């Protein structure tokens, strides 16, 4: 198992904030995935670092589902935006 990427940490924070689990605790991955049509197993594996190589379609879909709060570049090893990308800019996704 690898180490979680910066994107996994950002996604966990997003899910905790926007999809709280009933009764408290960590956010609901299931609710997030249902709301955005994502595969819960894939998202769970990404969050737990069982999957460190992530499909580009999943990255694009996570970027869109979070409205850029978890940007596509956060899934790189260092989590940094390329120098030619304006922070806060939204790619044309969807």
HUHU-V718488 format. One record per backbone hydrogen bond with DSSP energy under -0.5 kcal/mol. NH is the residue of the N-H (numbers start at 1). CO is the residue of the C=O. If there is no record, write none. Layout:
NH CO
NH CO
This chain:
2 49
6 76
7 74
8 5
9 5
10 6
11 7
12 8
13 9
14 10
15 11
16 12
17 13
18 14
19 15
24 21
28 19
29 27
32 28
33 29
34 30
35 31
36 32
37 33
37 34
38 33
40 38
43 39
44 40
45 41
46 42
47 43
48 44
49 46
50 45
51 45
54 52
59 55
60 56
61 57
62 58
63 59
64 60
65 61
66 62
67 64
68 63
69 66
71 69
74 71
75 72
76 73
85 82
87 85
89 86
91 89
93 91
